Amino acid sequence: MGLVCLVGAAYSLLAAASDENESHRERTLRILKQQDRIIERHDARGSRLEEMQDQALAGLLWNESMEFIYEALGALALPAGPSYGNEYTEPRFARLNDYESPEALTDIYLKSHAVHFAVEHNHECLVVQEPFDYPFAKRLDWWEVAFDNGEVADLPDISPGPFSSQQGRYCIVDYPVDHEAEPVALKGEFFTQLPDNVVALEFSAEDIGSTKSASGIDVTLVDMSEYAYVIEVNEAQSDALPLRDHDIVGEAISANGRYVSRNSNRSEPLAYYLEFEVLLDDLVDRLAAGELDEEQIRQEIMAYREEWAQEEHIHYKAFGFNGDVDTARVTLLARSEDAVEMRQEINASVFSRHALITDEDAVSSLLYFDRPVYDDRYILDGARSDYDSDELQSLIEVRKEQRRREYLQDHEYGDRVFFDYPAVASDLFIDSLERYQKPGKEGVRFFDAEGNRIALPADHEQLYRFMVSRVEYNPDTFPEYPARLEVTLPVQTAPDIVKQRFSLEALPEGIEIEGNALIIDHASFSFEAAGLESGTTSYFFAKDESERYLQEVTNTSLPTESGEAREIYYFYGLPESIEIWQQGEIEVIKLKMDTDLPASIEEQESALEA
């Protein structure tokens, strides 16, 4: 009966032992203990089944136990949060704001595919590039490639065949036509069913237990933790078609306003898994007593699942995220009987750099996209260039990770302290591997629980090391267990990014716009004449008439007779102005980061048990 007490309410996100004041560390440790307990019971169940006389029935229960343990461990892990801290993403449905309707968005999506001709592993390949992540469920099948001599060849779903396909790459293994012919287009078919209504509802932790409604659909926030939330969707009063699983989309917004990437979701309450384990143990007991046959086992498992099956109009969803959840955002994709179904052939032109080299006049006809797709990266349109030392002191997120020693390799460190830099525009120029310089000899200092500095040997590699943006250490090897860490971090910043803007009427010499192509002839273009520095990293951007950044399709550099490169940047949409960015002066500032360190996992577990 030990596990039964953990079951709690059917719609509880966490196990019944959860407390609203429980810290992330306490919750993680408790979940790890629950997982250990489930693994132990699974192993014990396996040992008993190995001794059964009827191995056919024992194998049936063992398969159920194996399926259960993978699902249960994943379900328990959902509220535990990320291993490495906040990971951000773009809002899934943000691009709906760029176009007048889902149909218009779909039209742009279909007409903006680019196919690149490249040589990979000695094979000529066609590489498909989507303009953006399509926000709705879709099917897109490429089935034919056209060549410039008028011939076509089928694309099989899988190799072997003249083409080998893998993740949007179609490599020509055995040329199906005259080898002198070049591929010019990739053809396929697209299908989707668009929603009539896209409904977004937002909840905070204060809304736990409350219900919000839209279009006859009720959404209740059942539970919410630091890194996850649970909802119940009831569409009993809706006139729309029944919601499918992918019609319920869970997203999360952190306290800084950025969207956090999702790492998991499930459609059954946690209690479903915990109570199923009780059933498995009972079935093993009865099989050992000779009280079961195959039909009874299958019937009882089916009956259990049917008992837990939700009513058709009720949906349970739990979402876990790679970072803190400040706002839960639930989007419902409602459809009616008249929902638009789109089935359309797609014909994407193949871009070949070779064609540009042999025909300079081909620039404006290759990869021509006149309708805009916007570059909504946060570091372009929302972020600061960089921050000063006072701001960084509070904006750098300090995260801590602990791992059990028995799960580590000899060369690995058990505990880690991460220093996560905020998103800034200077990320374009300063690689994350170079943002922090290695602290000096006195730059990393550990202290014990009494506040005394721990004296460490000069050769400290076995105790700790600094790697990129984190301190890794083995606390068990220290003379005294470390309780606090001070790190003096030299940080590279670029607070004064230089941004020069030029309209189409005032482009610098050597720069021209042809359709959606920005062309830079370095034989005549001078950074100095444009008010910029030469010999430093530069980025070229384009804006349309709405003053929004256009997303780049691709860029290439071509040789010229002068020996100077001719660069070509293709954009989705027609530029009305361009911007050239340079990093400006690099400033190195020193930050003193001071943070408490967690007690050992064993000590924390003892405290929880107490």
N, C-alpha and C positions, 0 to 999 in steps of 0.2 A: 504493500500500500504506500510505499515511500514516495513514488512518483505521483500518485493520485493527488496528493496535497498540493502539487504545483499547478494543477490544471486551471483553477480559477474560472472566471467567466469566459464564455465561448468567444467573445469578441475582444479579449484582452490582448493588446500588442505584446506585453511582456508577461512573464510567468507570474503566478499569483503572489510570489514573494516581493514583487516590485513595489517600490515606494516612490511617491512623487518627488521626494527630496533626495532620492538615490543619485549619486554622482555617476558620470559616465564610467569611471574606473571601477566603481563598486558594481555597476550593472554588468560590465564586461566580465569581471571576475566571477560573478554569480552565473552568468551564461556559460562561461567556460566550465564551471563545475557541473552545470546541468548537462553540458555536452559530454563531459567525462563520464558522468553517471549513465548516460544513454549508451555510450560506447561500451562500458563495462557490462551493462545488461545485454547488449547485442552479442558481445563475445560469449557471455555465459549461456545465452540462448543457443548460439552456434555449437558450443560444446555439448549441450544436452541433445541437440538434434543429431549430432554425429553418432551418438550412442543409440539412437532409435533403431528398432528392428525394421520398420517399414521406411526405407530410405527414399522411396518415391514421394511419400507424404511429407517426410522431413525436408526433402528438397523443395517442395512447394512452399512450406512455411519459411524456409531459409531465403528463398527468392523474395518473398514478401518482406522479410526482415531487412534484406539488403536495400530494397527499394525504399523502405521506411527510413532507414538511418540516413541516407543521403538527403532525403527531403526534410527530415526533422532537424538535422544539424544545420542545414541552410536556413530553415525557418527560425531557429533559435538565434542564429547569427545576425538576422536582419536588424534588430534594434541595437546591436552592439556598436555600429558605426564603422567608419573607415579605418584602415590600418595606417594610412600615411597622411591623413588630414584632408583639408578641403580641396576638391577638384571641381573646377567650374566648367560650365558649358553655356551654349547659347539657348535662349528660349525656343522651344520646339515650334511654336506657332507664330513667332515674331514676324516672319515674312508675310503673313496674311495682312499685316498693316501696310505693306508696300504696294499691294495691288487691290483693285476694286472688288474682287471676288475670288473664291477658291478656283473657279473656272479660269480666271485670268492668270492666277498664279500657276495653274497647271499648264496653260498654254506657254508661258514663259519657260517653265521647266522643260517642256518637250522640245522647244525650239532653241534651247541654249546648251545642248550637249555638244561637247567637243571630243573628237577622237584623235589621238596622237599616234603618229607612226614612229616607231622606235625599234632599235636593235637590242635585244636582251638575250644573253647566253647564246649568241650566234644565231638567233632566230629573229626574223622580222615580226614585230608584234603591233597589234592595234590596242591602244589603251584608252578605255572609256573614262571620260571626266564629267561627272554631274556638276551642274551649276551650283546646286545646294542640296541639302538633305530634304527630300520631299516629306512634308509633315503628315501625310495620310498613307494608309495602307495601299500598296500598289503591286502590280506585277509588270515587269519590264523584261521582255525576252528579245535578245538579239538573234537573228536567224539567217542573215545573208550579208555578204560583203560584195561590193561592186568594184570592178577594176576599170582603169582608164581606157581599156581596149573594148569595153562594152560587155565583157563577160562577167558572170556572177558565180559565186560559190557559196554553198550552204555552210552555216556554222553549226556543228553538232553541239549538243548539250555537254557532252563530255568527250575526252579523247579515248581511244585513238581515232585518228582521222587526219585529214589535211591540216586541221586546226586543233590546237590544244588550248582549252579555255580554263581560266582560273581567276576569280575575283575581278571581273571587268577587263581582263587581259586575254586577247586572242592571238596566240602566236602561231605563225605559219610553219608547221613542221615539214609538210610535203606540199610544195607549191601546186595548187589545183589548176593553174592556167599558165600561160606563157610567162616565164620568170621576168621578162622585160616589162610586163605590165605592173602598174602600181595600184594599190587599193585607193579608192577615192571616196567611198561612202560605206557606212555601216547601217544596215536596215533592220528594223525590228518592230515589235508591237507592244503597246502600252495599254494597261487596263487599270481602272480604279473606279470606285463608287464614292462620290463626293457627299459629304454631309450637307443637310439642309441648314443646319444650325450648329455653330461652334460656341458652346457655353463654357465660360470659365468662372469658377468660384474659388474664393480664397479664404483660408482659415488660419488662425493663430492658436497658440496653446490655450488661450483664454476661451476658445470656442469648443473645447472638448465637451461632447455630449449635445452640442447644438446642431440644428439642421438648417440648411439653406436650400432654397428651391429655385428652379428655373425650368421653363418649358414643361411643367408637369412632372419633373424629376426631382426627388428629394435626395440630398447628399448630407449624411451625418458624419461629423468627425468623431469617431469612436475613441481614438487614443492618439497620443502624440508624444514622442520622446525627442531627445536631442538630435537624433539622426534618422528618424523614421516616423511614419504616421499611418493610421488605419482609417478607412472610410467604409461606410455602408451606403450603397446607392439603391434607392427604391424607385422604380419607374411604374408603379401600379397605376398612377393617375396620368401617365403619359399616353398621348395618342400616336407617338412615333413608333417606328419599328423597334423591336427589342435590341438593347445595346449588346454588342459583342465585346469580348474581353478587350480587344485593342481599341474600342471606342471610349474606354475610360483611361485617361492619361494622367498620371500623377507626376507633378514636378515640385521642386522645392526652391525657395528663395532664401538666401542667407541674410544675416543682419546688415551686411554691406550692400544689399540690393542685387547681388549677382546670383545667377541660377547655379545650383549645385547639381553635378552629374549624378544620375541614379545608378545604384549598383545591384539592386535586386527588387523583386516584387513577388508576391504570392497571393493566391486567391482562396486560401483556406485559413481559418483561425488557428492560432497556435495550439489551442486545446485539442483540435482535431488530431494532431500528431501525438500529443502526449497521451490521449485516451486510446489511440490506436495501439500504442505500445502495451497498454494494459491488456487489450484484447489479444495481442500476439502471445504474451506470456500465458494467458489463460488457455489459448489454443494449444500451446506446447505442453502445458500440464495435462490437458485432456487427451492429447495424442499419446503421451507417455502412459496414460492409464488405459489406453485402448478404447477410448470412447468416441473417436472421430473417424470418419472416412472422407474421401476427397470431396464428395458432393457437399457434405456438411461444412467443411472448411471454406469452400468457395461461397456457399450460401451465406455464412456468417460474415465473411468479409464484405460481400456485396451488400448485405443488409446494413452493415455499419456505414458504408459509404452512402447508401441511399438515405439513411437516417440523417447524415450530416449534409446531404445535398440541399442547397438553398432553394427557396421558391424561385420560379423562373424570373420573377420581376425584381428579385433582390440580388445584389452583387456585393461581395466582400472583397476588398482590395487592401493590401498592405504594401507600402513602398519604403525601401531603404536607400540612403543617399551617402555620397562621399563627402560629407561635410555637415555643418550645423544647419538645422531646419528652423528658420524663423517664421516663414510663411509657407503653408501648404497650398499649392495651386492645383486644382482639379479641373481638367478640361473634358467635357462630354461632347462626343461627336454624334449628334442626333440625326436620324434619317427618317424620311417618310416613304410611303409607297412610290412617290414621284421623285425620289432621289436621283440625281444625275449620274448615269453610268457613262464613263468615257472609255471607248475602245478605239485606239487610233494608231495608225502606222507612224513610225518615227524613222527619219532619214537624217543621219548625222554625218557631216562631211569630215573627211580625214585630213588632218593638218600634217604636212610634211615640210620639215625644215629644208630639205633638199630642193623643194619647189621654189622657196624664197631665194636660195643661192643661185639657181639657174634663171629665175625670172623676177627681177626687182619689181616689176609692175604688178606682181601677184599679191603684194602686201595687203591692199584694201579688199581683195576678194577672198582671201583665206581667213578663216575664223571670223567672219563678219557677223557681229551680233549688235543690232541697233536698239534693242530694248533692254532696260537697265536691270541688273542684279546688283544689289548694294553690298558693300563690304562693311558689315556691322560689328567688326571686331572691337571689343571694349577698349583696347589700347589705342585705337585710332580716334574714336569719337567720344569717349567718356572718361578716359584716364588722364591723370596729371602726367607731365613730363617725368617728374620724380618728386621726392620728398626731402625735406631737410632732416637733420638729426633729431630734433625734438619730435617731429611727426613720426619718424620711423620708430622711435622708441616705443610708441604705443601701437603702431600699425603692423609691425612685424609679428606674425603669429607664432607663438612658441608651442610646439606640440611634443608630447612624450610618448614613447612606445616601449613596451616591455615584452620580452619573449622568454619563454621557459628555456633554461639551459639545456635540457634533454633534447630539445628540438633543433639545436644549433650545431653547425659544423665547427671544427676546432678553430678555424680562423675567424669565426663570426663573433660579433659583440652582442650581448644580451639586451642592453638598454640603449635607447637613442633619444636625443633631443634635437628636434628640427627647428630651424628658423626660417619661416616662410615669408618671402618678400611679397609685398602687395603688388598687384598688377599696375604697371606704369608704362607710358609710351616708350621710355628708354629701353624696355625689354627688346625692342627692335634692334638695338645696337649692342647691348650688353647681354651676352649669353648667360643663362642661369648657372652654367658651370664656372663662370668668371665673376659673378656678382659679388661673392665674398672672397676676399683674400685670406690666406691662411693666417690665423692668429700667431703672434710672436711667442717666444719662449714662455713669457709670463701671461700669455693671453687666455689660457684656460686654467681655471683654478677650482678645486673641489673643497667643500667644507663638510665637517661632520655635524651631527645633530646639535652639538653644543656651540656651533658657530666657529670652531677652530679650523684653520686651513689644514688640509691633509697633505703631509709631505710625501712627494712621489719621487721615484728614482728618475734620473735623466733619461734612461731608456724606458719610456712609458708605453711603447706600442702595444704591449700585452694588456695594458690597463685601459687606455683610451686612445682615440685619434680623432682628428677633424677631417671630415670629408665633404667637400662641396658646400653644403649648407647645413651640416649637422655635426653634432658631437656624438660619437659612439663610444660606449664604455662597458666594461665588465665589473659591476659593483662588487661582486663576490671576491675579486682579486685585490681590492684596495686594502690598505692597512686598517682603515676604519670605513664603515659603510657610509658612502657619500649621501648627504641630505640636501646639499645646495650646490649650485653651479654658477660660476661667474665666467663670462666669456667676453673678451674685448674683440669685437669684430671689425676689421677694416672692410668698408663697404664701398664699392664703386657706384657712383651716381652720375647722372647726366641731366641736371636740372634745367639746362637752357638749350633744349633742342631747337635748331634753326629750321624754320619753315618758310620757304620762299614760294609765293603764289604767282602764277602767270595766267592771264586770260588768253583766249585764242588769238586775240588781236595783238598781243604783246609777247609772243613766245620768243625766247632767246634764239639767237642765231644758231643754227644746227639742230633745232628741234622743230618738228612739224607734226601735225595731226592729219591722218588719212582715215576717214571713217571712224572706226573704234580703235585704231592703232596709233600709238604714240611712238614716233621714230626719232632716235637720237643719233646723229652723225657726229662721232667724236673727232672727225677730221676738222670740223668747223665749230663744234660746240665747245665753249670754255666755261668752266665752273666760276672762274674769277670774274668774267664778264657778267655772269648772272648773279654776282654778289655772294658767291659761295666759295668754299675751299676746295682745292683739288687734292687728290691723293687720300681722301677719307671716304668712309662708307656713306653712300647716298641711297635714298629710296625715292622712287618716282610714283606718285599717285595721281589719279584723275577724279574730277568731280563733274557731275552733270549740271543741268540748269537748276536743279533743286538744291544745289550745294551739298549733296551727299556724295560720299566716296563710292566710286564704282569698283566692283570686284574685278580683280585681274583674272583673265583666262590663263594666260601663260606669257612668258617672255623668252626671247632668244637673242643671241649675239651672232652677227654675220661678219665674215671677213670682207675687206674692201681692198681695192688696188692701192690705196694710200697706206695700208697697213694698220689704220685705225679702225676700231670696231664700229659696226652699225647695229645699235640695239633697237629691238622692236618689242613694245609692250602692247598686248591685246587686252581690251576690257569688255565687260558686258555692258553695253550702252555707249552713248556718244559723248565724249568729253567736251565740256565747255570751258574748263580751266584745268591746270595741272599744279601740283605741289611737289617740291623737292625738299626732302628732309635730310638734315645732317645732325650728328649727335652733339655738336658743340663741345665745350670743355668737359673733361671727366674730372669729377671731384671725388677724392677718397676721404670718407669721414669714418671716425671710429665710434662704434656704439658699444656701450657696456650693458650687456644683457645679464640679468640676475634672475634666476628662477629656482624654485624649490624642486627637489627630485623626489620621486615616489619611493616608498618603502618597498622592500622585496615582495614579490608575488606571494611567497609563503606567509609573510607577516600580514599582508592584507587579507589573505584567505582566513588566517587565524582570527583576525579582528572581526571578519564577517560572521564566522561561526560563533564567536563570543556574543 
